[in-house]
Amino acid sequence: RRNGPAPVTLNEVCVGDSDGMVDFYEASESTQVSTAVPEEAARWTTRKRVVPCLRLDGYLARLDCADRYVVLKIDVQGFEQAVVTGLGAALEQVDLIFLESSWLAASSVAVALD
């Protein structure tokens, strides 16, 4: 919408490189830190939940983004390679990606984008 916020829908799902269920770790001391990577979760006191996981390309297809400007913000505490791999051919539909990867070797994302 012009001059106003667009409607927002929150979905409690993880996106990655496969459909199924995934262990998801929420940090007790911060609402800003969560991950699907057990090694990353070991850095904090966490609560584990099992949540649905969808391939990112399938999730985008459900949203029907064909005539929209698509921006992805990926900040997934070590799960970047799975998320980018799950994007698959839908990468062509994405206009802009913000990828926060301060704890990640750049080579792991580069492999997923090849």
N, C-alpha and C positions, 0 to 999 in steps of 0.2 A: 504494500500500500504506500502511496505517496504521503509524505509528511506525517508519518505515524508508524508505530511499531507493527510489524507483521505478527500474525498469530503464532504462538509457540506451542509445540507439542513435545512433551517429554516422554521418552520411551526407556524403560529400565531394561536395556539389552546391551550386550557387549558386541562390538563388531570386530571381525577378524578374518581369518582365511578359511574358516569352515563353519557349517551350521551345526548346532548341537548345544550342549551345556558347558559352562566353564566355571572354574573356581574363581571368584572375584573377591579381592581383599580390600577392605575399607580401613584406613588408618583411624585409630581411636582418637588421636590427638589433633587431627586436622581433617576438615571436610574437603580439603583441596588435594588430598593425596589418596589415590586408589590405584589398583593395578590387577592385572590377571597373570602376573609373573611372580611365582612364589619367591624367587631369589630377591626381587625388588621388595616384596612384602616383608621379608625378613628384617629389613632395615627399621621397621616401625612395629608398634603394637597394633595388631589388626584384628578385624572380625571377618571371618570367611563366610561368603554367601555363594550359593550356586545359582547362576543366572543364565538365561538364554543367550546364545551367541549366534550371530548371523554373519554370513559373508557380506562385506561392505557393498559389493556390486548388487547383490540381491536386495539389500536394505534400500539402496538408492532407487532400484527399480520399483519397489513398493511405494516410494514417495512420489513417483511420476515427475521427475525433474526435467523432462525434455525441454520445456519452454521457460526454464528458470535459470538464473545466474547461480551457479553452484559453487559454494565456498566450503571447504573442509578445514576444520581446526583439529589437528591431531596432537593430543597431549596425553599419552597413555602409559607413561612410566615403564618403558622397556618392552611394550607390546607393539612397537611401531612396525616391525617387519611383518607381523601377522596382519595388521590393519592394511598396510599398503599392498601386500600380496592379495588380500581379499578384495581389493578394488578392481583388479583384473582389467578387462577391456573397458569398464565404466570410467577409467581414467580419462578417456576422450570427452566425457560429459562434464568433467570438473574444470571450472574456470580458474580457480585459485586454491592453493593448498598452503596452510600454515602448519609446519611440522616442528614441534618442540621436541628436540632430541638431545638434550644436554648430557645424558648418561648413556648415549648409544654410539657405537662405532658407525660412522657414515657409510662404510662399506656394506652394512647389513641392509640399509634402505636402498642403496644403489642397486644391489642385486635384485631386490623386489621390483624396482622400476624398469629393469631391462626388458 
